[in-house]
Each structure stands twice: as structure tokens, then as C-alpha cells.
Amino acid sequence: VIGIAIHEGRNRQIHRMFELLGYEVKTLDRIAYAGLTYEGLPRGKWRLLTNTELKNLKKIVNMDE
């Protein structure tokens, strides 16, 4: 198990990086995106986003346009 933090991931970037080092990536698990985490949320469950979380996501989407 290895933890990696990247700012922006390109398509299959982690797979390619580890392939060059001679390792196979069996699974990836994104633990955070745009300030959102699933801390305290059981696997397979979901929750509604707060108004603040929605506003932050909308800011990120508008920056990409």
C-alpha cells in the first residue's frame, strides 16, 4: 500500500509511473477530490453535499471553463 498526492492526474498517470518502476497497480482509491473526502463515510454509502461544498465545486468548474 502506497499513498501518493498529486495536484492533477492525467489519464492512467499513476499506472504509467509505477510501470516504469516495475510495479503493477492493482487498484486505485481516490481519497479526496476538490476538498471533498469520504472520511467517516462507510464504503458504498453516499451523503448529500453541504451548500458550502457545492459552492466550492461550482467555483472549480467555472475555473476550468
ROFI-72925 format. One line per 8 residues: number of its first residue (from 1); for each residue x, y, z of N, C-alpha, C. Coordinates in pm, whole numbers. Each point is the difference from the previous one (the first is absolute). Layout:
! residues N
NUM = X Y Z X Y Z X Y Z | ...
***
This chain:
! residues 65
1 = 85 -117 0 -85 117 0 90 123 0 | -27 90 -94 80 122 -14 -96 118 -12 | 31 109 66 -79 121 -12 73 102 -87 | -72 58 -94 58 99 -91 -95 119 -6 | 57 119 3 -79 122 -15 44 69 -128 | -96 22 -91 30 73 -123 -103 112 -14 | 44 107 -62 -88 117 -18 -101 -26 -111 | 50 -51 -111 -87 -25 -114 46 -128 -67
9 = -87 -98 -6 37 -127 -60 -45 -10 -144 | 90 -43 -83 -34 -25 -141 -48 -144 -13 | -55 -34 -114 -54 -133 -26 106 -107 25 | -28 -88 96 86 -115 34 140 41 45 | 15 121 52 131 51 43 64 -89 106 | -74 -38 101 55 -82 108 42 -136 -54 | -83 -60 -84 34 -129 -60 132 9 -76 | 17 102 -80 122 16 -80 123 24 88
17 = -16 81 103 113 29 89 51 -129 65 | -90 -79 52 41 -122 68 47 -108 -96 | -56 -1 -120 47 -95 -101 147 24 -32 | 39 127 -9 140 32 -26 92 -47 111 | -54 -9 122 78 -47 114 -7 -152 18 | -79 -66 -87 -10 -145 6 -108 -52 93 | -96 84 35 -109 -41 89 -131 -5 -77 | -91 -83 50 -134 -10 -57 -99 68 94
25 = -85 86 -53 -104 65 79 -125 -87 -11 | -40 -56 113 -119 -86 -1 -127 80 20 | 2 95 92 -118 84 24 44 141 37 | -85 95 -31 20 139 41 -121 41 81 | 23 84 98 -109 47 84 19 149 22 | -83 80 -61 8 146 17 -60 35 135 | 79 64 86 -50 30 133 -46 144 15 | 32 84 -96 -44 139 7 -10 56 -142
33 = -94 91 -18 -16 69 -128 -61 136 30 | 68 104 -45 -50 137 14 -38 34 143 | 80 -48 95 -28 29 139 -101 -92 65 | -58 -90 -76 -96 -96 54 72 -129 36 | -36 -59 112 52 -131 38 -117 -88 39 | 27 -127 13 -106 -89 48 31 -48 141 | 71 84 75 32 -31 138 -128 -21 81 | -6 -112 70 -116 -31 82 -118 -57 -77
41 = 14 -16 -131 -108 -53 -83 29 -146 -32 | -87 -93 37 25 -141 -28 9 -27 -151 | 85 -95 -38 17 -36 -141 -135 -37 -60 | -27 52 -117 -124 -29 -71 -117 90 38 | 21 90 96 -106 91 41 24 138 -60 | -99 86 9 11 136 -54 -66 96 97 | 25 128 -24 -64 104 81 -25 121 -89 | -91 83 44 -25 125 -72 114 98 29
49 = 35 81 -97 102 103 20 -61 119 71 | 83 68 77 -46 122 67 -2 114 -102 | -68 108 34 -3 117 -89 140 53 -27 | 84 2 103 139 48 -16 77 -89 -97 | -16 -131 12 68 -93 -91 -46 21 -143 | -129 20 -20 -53 25 -134 57 129 -59 | 5 106 81 55 127 -48 146 -15 -40 | 78 -74 81 142 -21 -32 17 -79 -129
57 = -83 -101 -21 7 -78 -124 -35 86 -121 | -101 85 14 -39 87 -111 112 97 -36 | 74 48 100 114 88 -26 106 -73 -82 | 27 -125 36 101 -78 -72 -44 -25 -143 | -125 -34 -20 -52 -25 -135 11 127 -85 | -36 114 56 7 127 -73 143 39 -33 | 96 -39 81 141 31 -28 49 -76 -121 | -53 -121 -22 43 -84 -112 -56 46 -134
65 = -101 85 2 -63 42 -126 76 109 -68
***
